[in-house]
Structure formats: structure tokens, C-alpha cells
Amino acid sequence: KKIAIKDQLFPVANLELAIIETLYNQSIINKGYGEELIKKIIRKFGKSLNIKVFEEFLKNNKHHSAINKLYKISQTINPQVADELKTIIKKYSYFI
């Protein structure tokens, strides 16, 4: 995706990539803030998250810890998303 601001186009990450980037290599300072934002996103957009994107990451042996963090966060907020993540973690990854 690209967003136009005045006469310039800027690339913008999709929601799933933004979630992974937020959970990947968190610093102590922004950990709580990032996780709260992700909770809001899961509440609001949980039904429209493309789980296939996360599956592709794991198939390519990438972002195991970030997807595990997302699974743990989503367990209490949206069990359906958590179940879908659990399935792909079992299939392509491991639980941390």
C-alpha cells in the first residue's frame, strides 16, 4: 500500500506486518505501550486479520518469538485468533 501526502507517495505496512514489527525486539520503554496497541487492534480488527500472513512468516522460519507473543496476547482478548495462531505455531514452529 502507498499513501499520498501532498504530491509524494509513501509505502505503508499492512496491519499484520505492523503487529509483527511492534512485537519483534521490544525495548523495555515501549513494551507496554506496544502491547496495549496490539490489544486494541485485536479487539477491533481480530476478525479481519489475515492469519495466512503469519503462517508465511513461520513457513519461512521467521518471527517465531513475535508470533508467540501475539498468541499469548490474543488468548484472553480473542480466543478465535488465538486458536488460529496456535494451529500454525504447532504446524510450523514451537511454543516459547
C-alpha positions, 0 to 999 in steps of 0.5 A: 500500500502507498499513501499520498501526502501532498504530491509524494507517495509513501509505502505503508505496512499492512496491519499484520506486518505492523503487529509483527514489527511492534512485537519483534525486539521490544525495548523495555520503554515501549513494551507496554505501550506496544502491547496495549496497541496490539490489544486494541487492534485485536479487539477491533480488527481480530476478525479481519486479520489475515492469519495466512500472513503469519503462517508465511512468516513461520513457513519461512522460519521467521518471527517465531518469538513475535508470533508467540507473543501475539498468541499469548496476547490474543488468548484472553482478548480473542480466543478465535485468533488465538486458536488460529495462531496456535494451529500454525505455531504447532504446524510450523514452529514451537511454543516459547 
